[in-house]
Amino acid sequence: MIFRKDAEMDIQKAKQIFDAHGGIMKTKEIQEHKIYSHYLANLVKQGYVERIRHGYYQWQDERAFSEAATIARLFPDAVICRESALQYYGYTDRTPAMWYLAVDRGYTRSRFKIDYPMVKPVFFSQKQMKLGVDIVEIEDVKLQIFNREHIICDCLRQENKMDAQIFNKTIQAYIRDPQKNVPRLMEYAKILRTEKKVRKIIGVWL
C-alpha cells in the first residue's frame, strides 16, 4: 500500500493502520506498512499524528488523551507502583504529578523521556518485579500494578523518603482495608526485608 501525499482516502487508510496498533506505532512498524517519511511528515503537519517520543507516533483522536493507553503501549512490561498505586487503592487522596512505573534495572532512563504523560521510573530487581503483580483496568486499559502488600512493603522501605502525612495515611488506610491480606504481607516482608518494620508499625494495629 503506497500513500499519496494529498489523498483523503489515504488518511483513512493510515488511521485504520494506526487503529490496528492501538493508536501508537513505532517508526519501524510505520515503514513496514509503507507509510513513508514524506507522508508521515504530512500527517504530523496536518495534526493527524503526533510524535510522542523518539521512534513513536500516536494518532490524534480521543484515545490520545488516555494516559493509561499511552503507558500500556510504550511500557508494556512496567508495573504501576509507589504513589500511583497508592492512589489506585485509595490509600492517598493526592493525585501524583506523574506515573510511577516499576521497571527492571536493565532499562535505560532515556526510554522515559517523553513529553506526555510524565513518568517516573523506579528500578527493581527481576525478583522484586515478579512479586505481587496484578492486572487491573484503568481508563478501560489493562495495566500491571503491584498488589497492596507489595506496595505497603515498598512504603516501609522508603519511609524516610516519603512525605510523613502520606506515609501515615497509607498505613492507616491499609489497616482499615477489608481486602488486606496479612499473611501475604508477612510473606512479602521477609522477601523484601521489611519484617521488623511490619511488626513494629503495622503489627500493633492488627
Backbone as JSON, one array per atom type, in Angstrom:
{
  "sequence": "MIFRKDAEMDIQKAKQIFDAHGGIMKTKEIQEHKIYSHYLANLVKQGYVERIRHGYYQWQDERAFSEAATIARLFPDAVICRESALQYYGYTDRTPAMWYLAVDRGYTRSRFKIDYPMVKPVFFSQKQMKLGVDIVEIEDVKLQIFNREHIICDCLRQENKMDAQIFNKTIQAYIRDPQKNVPRLMEYAKILRTEKKVRKIIGVWL",
  "N": [[0.85, -1.19, 0.0], [0.82, 2.04, -1.04], [1.1, 5.37, -0.09], [-0.37, 8.36, -1.16], [0.43, 11.84, -1.15], [-1.64, 13.77, -0.85], [-4.17, 12.63, -0.6], [-7.38, 12.06, 0.58], [-8.5, 9.58, 1.06], [-6.27, 8.1, 1.64], [-5.61, 9.05, 4.14], [-7.62, 7.97, 5.73], [-6.98, 5.27, 5.43], [-4.49, 5.24, 6.65], [-5.27, 5.86, 9.24], [-6.73, 3.55, 9.89], [-4.67, 1.7, 9.97], [-3.12, 2.65, 12.12], [-5.08, 2.36, 14.09], [-5.22, -0.41, 14.26], [-2.97, -0.93, 15.65], [-3.44, -0.01, 18.16], [-3.42, 2.73, 18.19], [-0.91, 3.8, 18.54], [2.29, 3.73, 17.09], [5.48, 2.3, 16.23], [8.33, 3.65, 14.52], [9.48, 1.76, 12.8], [7.36, -0.02, 12.42], [5.57, 1.61, 11.12], [6.93, 2.1, 8.73], [6.98, -0.47, 7.71], [4.38, -0.76, 6.88], [4.41, 0.74, 4.68], [4.03, 3.47, 4.92], [5.51, 6.11, 4.13], [8.28, 8.35, 4.92], [7.86, 11.0, 3.96], [5.09, 11.13, 3.73], [4.31, 10.55, 6.31], [5.37, 12.77, 7.62], [3.68, 14.66, 6.56], [1.24, 13.9, 7.67], [1.77, 14.49, 10.33], [2.16, 17.25, 10.15], [-0.4, 18.09, 9.43], [-1.75, 17.52, 11.71], [-2.84, 15.06, 12.26], [-1.27, 13.07, 13.3], [1.02, 12.66, 16.02], [4.33, 12.95, 17.2], [5.3, 11.23, 19.97], [7.46, 10.38, 21.4], [10.93, 9.68, 20.74], [10.95, 7.79, 17.87], [8.34, 6.87, 18.16], [4.92, 7.23, 17.31], [1.69, 8.75, 17.56], [-1.74, 8.45, 16.8], [-3.97, 11.15, 16.56], [-6.69, 11.23, 18.27], [-9.62, 10.63, 20.33], [-8.43, 8.76, 21.98], [-5.88, 9.64, 22.29], [-5.79, 11.22, 24.47], [-5.82, 9.55, 26.57], [-3.96, 8.67, 29.15], [-3.34, 6.23, 30.28], [-3.55, 4.41, 28.13], [-1.39, 5.2, 26.58], [0.73, 4.65, 28.32], [0.49, 1.85, 28.52], [1.11, 1.05, 25.93], [3.7, 2.09, 25.41], [5.22, 1.18, 27.56], [4.93, -1.75, 28.12], [5.83, -3.77, 29.83], [6.15, -2.61, 32.28], [5.32, -1.91, 35.75], [2.79, -0.53, 37.68], [3.48, 1.5, 40.46], [4.44, 2.74, 43.77], [3.38, 6.07, 44.48], [1.43, 6.19, 42.48], [0.19, 3.69, 42.58], [-0.74, 3.81, 45.21], [-2.71, 5.75, 44.99], [-4.51, 4.43, 43.28], [-5.43, 2.33, 44.92], [-6.75, 3.78, 46.79], [-5.41, 4.74, 48.97], [-4.34, 7.19, 49.29], [-5.26, 10.61, 48.91], [-4.08, 12.33, 47.29], [-3.24, 13.37, 44.06], [-0.85, 12.02, 42.02], [1.84, 13.76, 40.39], [2.93, 12.54, 38.29], [3.28, 9.38, 36.52], [4.23, 6.62, 38.34], [6.4, 4.1, 37.64], [7.38, 0.82, 37.95], [10.26, -0.79, 36.89], [12.54, -3.06, 35.3], [15.96, -3.22, 36.31], [17.61, -3.19, 34.13], [16.64, -1.45, 32.27], [17.0, 1.49, 30.26], [17.32, 4.91, 31.12], [16.67, 6.77, 29.2], [14.47, 5.88, 27.81], [12.28, 6.87, 29.07], [11.96, 9.48, 28.56], [9.65, 11.34, 27.68], [7.21, 13.65, 26.52], [4.55, 13.61, 27.28], [2.4, 11.25, 28.74], [3.76, 12.4, 31.93], [6.32, 10.47, 33.36], [7.81, 8.43, 35.9], [10.47, 6.44, 36.36], [11.03, 3.6, 38.44], [13.43, 1.62, 39.7], [13.73, -1.89, 39.93], [14.81, -5.14, 41.09], [14.84, -8.22, 39.17], [13.62, -10.25, 40.62], [12.09, -8.81, 42.5], [10.4, -7.51, 40.75], [8.66, -9.47, 39.92], [7.1, -10.04, 42.06], [4.01, -10.16, 43.54], [2.21, -9.06, 41.48], [-0.55, -7.68, 39.92], [-3.28, -7.55, 37.53], [-5.05, -4.82, 36.38], [-7.78, -2.61, 35.44], [-7.53, 0.55, 34.12], [-8.87, 3.5, 33.06], [-10.19, 1.98, 31.15], [-8.17, 0.4, 30.2], [-5.94, -2.31, 30.35], [-3.55, -2.76, 32.83], [-0.47, -3.49, 34.52], [0.03, -3.8, 38.04], [1.48, -3.42, 41.27], [0.42, -5.41, 44.01], [-1.51, -4.77, 47.03], [-0.01, -5.55, 49.32], [2.64, -5.68, 48.43], [3.02, -2.99, 47.82], [2.74, -1.79, 50.35], [4.96, -2.84, 51.68], [6.97, -1.65, 50.14], [6.53, 1.02, 50.8], [7.26, 1.0, 53.49], [9.93, 0.43, 53.22], [10.78, 2.75, 52.03], [10.26, 4.74, 53.84], [11.65, 6.95, 55.01], [11.97, 8.59, 52.84], [9.51, 9.33, 52.04], [6.68, 11.58, 52.13], [5.64, 12.46, 55.33], [2.95, 12.68, 56.11], [1.56, 11.44, 54.0], [2.63, 8.88, 54.24], [1.73, 8.04, 56.82], [-1.08, 8.14, 56.47], [-1.34, 6.22, 54.51], [-0.56, 3.83, 55.81], [-2.57, 3.66, 57.79], [-4.8, 3.5, 56.16], [-4.4, 1.05, 54.9], [-4.57, -0.69, 57.09], [-7.27, -0.42, 57.71], [-8.39, -1.49, 55.47], [-10.57, -3.78, 54.06], [-9.77, -5.65, 52.24], [-7.19, -6.31, 52.71], [-4.35, -8.5, 53.14], [-2.97, -10.08, 55.52], [-1.29, -12.4, 56.12], [-0.04, -12.68, 53.62], [1.24, -10.22, 53.5], [3.19, -10.54, 55.52], [4.65, -12.59, 54.39], [5.7, -11.31, 52.08], [7.13, -9.34, 53.37], [9.29, -10.68, 54.5], [10.67, -11.42, 52.2], [11.25, -8.93, 51.07], [12.65, -7.78, 53.05], [11.54, -6.29, 55.19], [10.4, -7.1, 57.51], [10.73, -6.55, 60.28], [9.89, -3.88, 60.43], [7.25, -4.12, 59.62], [6.13, -5.59, 61.73], [6.57, -3.8, 63.8], [5.37, -1.32, 63.05], [2.9, -1.88, 61.81], [1.96, -4.24, 62.92], [1.11, -3.78, 65.58], [-1.41, -2.77, 65.29], [-3.02, -4.73, 64.39]],
  "CA": [[0.0, 0.0, 0.0], [1.62, 3.25, -1.15], [0.26, 6.51, 0.25], [-0.15, 9.61, -1.87], [0.54, 12.93, -0.19], [-2.79, 14.64, -0.65], [-5.41, 11.89, -0.84], [-8.17, 11.87, 1.79], [-8.66, 8.15, 1.24], [-5.06, 7.61, 2.26], [-5.67, 9.41, 5.56], [-8.47, 6.96, 6.35], [-6.22, 4.02, 5.47], [-3.47, 5.42, 7.68], [-5.96, 5.76, 10.54], [-7.04, 2.15, 10.11], [-3.43, 1.02, 10.34], [-2.83, 3.06, 13.5], [-6.09, 1.75, 14.95], [-4.86, -1.82, 14.43], [-1.84, -0.96, 16.59], [-3.83, 0.66, 19.39], [-3.27, 4.18, 18.07], [0.5, 4.18, 18.68], [3.14, 2.88, 16.27], [6.9, 2.56, 16.14], [8.75, 4.05, 13.18], [9.68, 0.55, 12.01], [6.04, -0.54, 12.07], [5.01, 2.54, 10.13], [7.62, 1.85, 7.47], [6.56, -1.79, 7.2], [3.09, -0.57, 6.22], [4.68, 1.62, 3.52], [3.73, 4.88, 5.18], [6.87, 6.62, 4.01], [8.6, 9.5, 5.76], [7.26, 12.24, 3.48], [3.67, 11.11, 4.04], [4.22, 10.64, 7.77], [5.6, 14.18, 7.95], [2.48, 15.39, 6.17], [0.23, 13.59, 8.68], [2.14, 15.25, 11.52], [1.93, 18.67, 9.84], [-1.84, 18.35, 9.4], [-2.31, 17.29, 13.03], [-3.43, 13.73, 12.41], [-0.33, 12.24, 14.04], [1.99, 13.4, 16.83], [5.44, 12.16, 17.72], [5.22, 11.31, 21.42], [8.85, 10.22, 21.84], [11.75, 9.27, 19.6], [10.6, 6.5, 17.29], [6.94, 6.5, 18.43], [3.94, 8.2, 16.82], [0.33, 8.46, 18.04], [-2.85, 9.06, 16.06], [-4.63, 12.12, 17.43], [-8.14, 11.14, 18.44], [-9.96, 10.65, 21.74], [-7.52, 7.91, 22.73], [-4.63, 10.35, 22.52], [-5.87, 11.86, 25.78], [-5.79, 8.49, 27.57], [-2.6, 8.44, 29.62], [-3.18, 4.8, 30.51], [-3.32, 3.76, 26.84], [-0.02, 5.51, 26.18], [1.61, 3.89, 29.21], [0.4, 0.44, 28.15], [1.77, 0.82, 24.63], [5.13, 2.42, 25.46], [5.9, 0.45, 28.63], [4.07, -2.9, 28.38], [6.35, -4.62, 30.9], [6.26, -1.83, 33.51], [4.3, -2.18, 36.76], [2.45, 0.69, 38.43], [3.97, 1.38, 41.84], [4.57, 3.94, 44.59], [2.23, 6.95, 44.65], [0.38, 5.86, 41.51], [-0.53, 2.55, 43.13], [-1.45, 4.26, 46.41], [-3.93, 6.43, 44.55], [-5.43, 3.43, 42.75], [-6.03, 1.58, 46.04], [-7.46, 4.7, 47.67], [-4.63, 4.96, 50.18], [-3.99, 8.61, 49.34], [-6.17, 11.45, 48.13], [-3.25, 13.2, 46.47], [-3.02, 12.89, 42.7], [0.56, 12.16, 41.66], [2.12, 14.62, 39.23], [3.43, 11.68, 37.22], [3.06, 7.95, 36.68], [5.37, 5.89, 38.9], [6.45, 2.81, 36.97], [8.44, -0.1, 38.33], [10.86, -1.42, 35.72], [13.76, -3.81, 35.55], [17.15, -2.37, 36.37], [18.27, -3.16, 32.84], [16.07, -0.38, 31.45], [17.76, 2.74, 30.13], [16.49, 6.05, 31.51], [16.24, 7.54, 28.02], [13.16, 5.4, 27.36], [11.22, 7.55, 29.81], [11.97, 10.9, 28.19], [8.51, 11.66, 26.84], [6.56, 14.9, 26.93], [3.23, 13.36, 27.88], [2.3, 11.73, 30.13], [5.0, 12.39, 32.69], [6.54, 9.17, 34.01], [8.96, 8.33, 36.8], [10.87, 5.04, 36.51], [11.55, 3.13, 39.73], [14.13, 0.41, 39.28], [13.64, -3.04, 40.81], [15.45, -6.36, 40.61], [13.9, -9.11, 38.49], [12.86, -10.96, 41.65], [11.11, -7.88, 43.04], [9.43, -7.18, 39.69], [7.7, -10.57, 39.76], [6.42, -10.27, 43.32], [2.74, -9.49, 43.8], [1.76, -8.25, 40.35], [-1.94, -7.9, 39.49], [-3.74, -6.86, 36.32], [-6.24, -4.02, 36.66], [-8.21, -1.74, 34.35], [-7.52, 1.98, 34.38], [-9.32, 4.16, 31.82], [-10.54, 0.89, 30.23], [-6.93, -0.19, 29.69], [-5.35, -3.25, 31.29], [-2.2, -2.41, 33.24], [0.08, -4.23, 35.66], [0.19, -2.99, 39.25], [1.83, -4.18, 42.45], [-0.73, -5.54, 44.91], [-1.48, -3.96, 48.25], [1.05, -5.95, 50.24], [3.93, -5.24, 47.88], [3.08, -1.53, 47.95], [2.98, -1.44, 51.75], [6.38, -3.14, 51.96], [7.77, -0.61, 49.49], [6.4, 2.25, 51.6], [8.06, 0.82, 54.7], [11.34, 0.53, 52.82], [11.06, 4.12, 51.61], [9.62, 5.63, 54.82], [12.42, 8.19, 55.21], [11.9, 9.4, 51.62], [8.12, 9.68, 51.77], [6.02, 12.61, 52.92], [5.18, 11.82, 56.56], [1.49, 12.62, 56.13], [1.16, 10.4, 53.05], [3.02, 7.59, 54.82], [0.82, 7.7, 57.92], [-2.42, 7.87, 55.92], [-1.25, 4.96, 53.78], [-0.56, 2.73, 56.77], [-3.89, 3.58, 58.41], [-5.75, 3.05, 55.14], [-4.21, -0.39, 54.72], [-5.08, -1.37, 58.29], [-8.74, -0.42, 57.62], [-8.8, -2.07, 54.19], [-11.1, -5.15, 54.22], [-9.13, -6.54, 51.26], [-5.79, -6.57, 53.08], [-4.01, -9.9, 53.33], [-1.86, -10.01, 56.47], [-0.31, -13.47, 55.9], [0.75, -12.35, 52.43], [2.1, -9.1, 53.87], [4.33, -11.08, 56.26], [5.45, -13.34, 53.42], [6.45, -10.34, 51.28], [8.04, -8.61, 54.25], [10.5, -11.48, 54.62], [11.38, -11.36, 50.92], [11.71, -7.55, 50.84], [13.44, -7.38, 54.22], [10.84, -5.25, 55.97], [9.63, -7.82, 58.51], [10.78, -5.84, 61.56], [9.05, -2.68, 60.34], [5.85, -4.55, 59.56], [5.72, -5.95, 63.08], [6.63, -2.62, 64.68], [4.48, -0.23, 62.64], [1.56, -2.37, 61.46], [1.55, -5.35, 63.78], [0.42, -3.33, 66.81], [-2.79, -2.39, 64.98], [-3.75, -5.87, 63.87]],
  "C": [[0.89, 1.25, 0.0], [0.71, 4.46, -0.97], [0.65, 7.73, -0.58], [-0.25, 10.76, -0.88], [-0.79, 13.59, 0.13], [-4.12, 13.91, -0.85], [-6.13, 11.64, 0.48], [-8.35, 10.39, 2.1], [-7.44, 7.58, 1.96], [-5.03, 7.93, 3.75], [-6.52, 8.38, 6.31], [-7.74, 5.62, 6.45], [-5.14, 4.08, 6.55], [-4.09, 5.28, 9.07], [-6.28, 4.31, 10.87], [-5.81, 1.37, 10.55], [-3.04, 1.37, 11.77], [-3.8, 2.42, 14.47], [-5.74, 0.29, 15.26], [-3.71, -2.0, 15.4], [-2.16, -0.21, 17.88], [-3.61, 2.16, 19.37], [-1.84, 4.67, 18.16], [1.36, 3.2, 17.9], [4.6, 3.3, 16.37], [7.23, 2.94, 14.69], [8.9, 2.83, 12.27], [8.35, -0.02, 11.55], [5.39, 0.32, 10.99], [5.62, 2.28, 8.76], [7.21, 0.52, 6.86], [5.22, -1.72, 6.5], [3.18, 0.41, 5.05], [4.1, 3.02, 3.69], [5.1, 5.56, 5.24], [7.04, 7.96, 4.71], [7.94, 10.78, 5.29], [5.77, 12.29, 3.8], [3.45, 11.2, 5.54], [4.41, 12.09, 8.22], [4.37, 15.03, 7.63], [1.34, 15.15, 7.18], [0.5, 14.37, 9.97], [1.82, 16.73, 11.32], [0.45, 19.02, 9.9], [-2.51, 18.06, 10.74], [-2.97, 15.95, 13.24], [-2.58, 12.85, 13.33], [0.61, 13.14, 14.84], [3.1, 12.46, 17.27], [5.47, 12.33, 19.24], [6.56, 11.03, 22.09], [9.62, 9.72, 20.63], [11.35, 7.86, 19.14], [9.18, 6.04, 17.52], [6.01, 7.62, 17.98], [2.54, 7.75, 17.26], [-0.69, 9.19, 17.18], [-3.63, 9.96, 17.01], [-6.15, 12.01, 17.35], [-8.42, 11.09, 19.93], [-9.02, 9.79, 22.58], [-6.2, 8.61, 23.06], [-4.61, 11.03, 23.88], [-5.9, 10.83, 26.91], [-4.34, 8.22, 27.96], [-2.34, 6.95, 29.79], [-2.87, 4.05, 29.22], [-1.89, 4.0, 26.37], [0.97, 4.73, 27.02], [1.65, 2.42, 28.79], [1.16, 0.14, 26.87], [3.27, 1.04, 24.71], [5.9, 1.56, 26.46], [5.1, -0.8, 29.03], [4.54, -3.8, 29.53], [6.54, -3.88, 32.21], [5.1, -2.17, 34.45], [4.04, -0.9, 37.54], [2.84, 0.5, 39.9], [3.9, 2.72, 42.55], [3.27, 4.75, 44.65], [1.08, 6.64, 43.69], [-0.46, 4.69, 42.0], [-1.32, 2.94, 44.37], [-2.75, 4.94, 46.03], [-4.95, 5.42, 44.04], [-6.15, 2.69, 43.88], [-6.77, 2.48, 47.03], [-6.73, 4.97, 48.97], [-4.14, 6.4, 50.31], [-5.0, 9.38, 48.51], [-5.39, 12.46, 47.29], [-3.03, 12.58, 45.1], [-1.56, 13.09, 42.32], [0.74, 13.03, 40.42], [2.6, 13.81, 38.04], [3.07, 10.24, 37.51], [4.34, 7.33, 37.23], [5.33, 4.46, 38.36], [7.64, 2.0, 37.44], [8.95, -0.8, 37.07], [12.13, -2.16, 36.13], [14.97, -2.89, 35.51], [17.92, -2.3, 35.06], [17.74, -2.09, 31.89], [17.03, 0.8, 31.37], [16.82, 3.91, 30.42], [15.96, 6.83, 30.31], [14.88, 7.11, 27.51], [12.01, 6.19, 27.97], [11.18, 9.06, 29.52], [10.87, 11.17, 27.18], [7.84, 12.9, 27.4], [5.26, 14.65, 27.69], [2.88, 11.89, 27.72], [3.66, 11.7, 30.82], [5.13, 11.06, 33.43], [7.8, 9.23, 34.85], [9.33, 6.86, 36.94], [11.4, 4.76, 37.91], [12.15, 1.76, 39.47], [14.11, -0.67, 40.36], [14.45, -4.2, 40.23], [14.4, -7.24, 39.94], [13.03, -9.86, 39.49], [11.77, -10.07, 42.22], [10.02, -7.57, 42.02], [8.34, -8.24, 39.56], [6.84, -10.79, 41.0], [5.13, -9.46, 43.43], [2.27, -8.57, 42.71], [0.34, -8.64, 39.96], [-2.2, -7.16, 38.18], [-5.03, -6.12, 36.65], [-6.59, -3.19, 35.43], [-8.23, -0.3, 34.83], [-7.83, 2.68, 33.06], [-9.6, 3.12, 30.74], [-9.33, 0.24, 29.59], [-6.37, -1.12, 30.75], [-3.89, -2.9, 31.55], [-1.77, -3.3, 34.4], [0.27, -3.28, 36.84], [0.63, -3.92, 40.39], [0.61, -4.27, 43.37], [-0.5, -4.77, 46.2], [-0.27, -4.28, 49.14], [2.43, -5.56, 49.74], [4.09, -3.73, 48.07], [3.37, -1.12, 49.39], [4.43, -1.72, 52.14], [7.29, -2.09, 51.34], [7.71, 0.7, 50.29], [7.25, 2.16, 52.86], [9.55, 0.94, 54.38], [11.73, 1.97, 52.52], [10.52, 5.15, 52.62], [10.35, 6.97, 54.94], [12.36, 9.12, 54.0], [10.48, 9.86, 51.3], [7.67, 10.86, 52.63], [5.38, 11.93, 54.13], [3.66, 11.67, 56.6], [0.97, 11.53, 55.2], [1.46, 9.02, 53.62], [2.03, 7.16, 55.9], [-0.58, 7.36, 57.43], [-2.44, 6.53, 55.18], [-1.33, 3.78, 54.73], [-1.94, 2.55, 57.4], [-4.93, 3.08, 57.42], [-5.62, 1.55, 54.9], [-4.79, -1.16, 55.9], [-6.61, -1.46, 58.24], [-9.26, -1.16, 56.4], [-9.31, -3.51, 54.39], [-10.46, -6.15, 53.26], [-7.66, -6.81, 51.58], [-5.59, -8.06, 53.32], [-2.76, -9.96, 54.2], [-0.86, -11.15, 56.3], [0.57, -13.2, 54.68], [1.69, -11.19, 52.71], [3.35, -9.6, 54.59], [5.24, -11.88, 55.34], [6.32, -12.39, 52.58], [7.48, -9.6, 52.12], [9.36, -9.36, 54.44], [11.35, -11.37, 53.35], [12.0, -9.98, 50.71], [12.42, -6.95, 52.05], [12.82, -6.19, 54.98], [10.06, -5.87, 57.12], [9.59, -7.08, 59.85], [9.87, -4.62, 61.55], [7.58, -3.04, 60.29], [5.35, -4.86, 60.96], [5.65, -4.72, 63.99], [5.55, -1.59, 64.34], [3.05, -0.7, 62.39], [1.05, -3.41, 62.44], [0.77, -4.93, 65.02], [-1.04, -2.99, 66.57], [-3.64, -3.58, 64.58], [-4.18, -6.82, 64.99]]
}
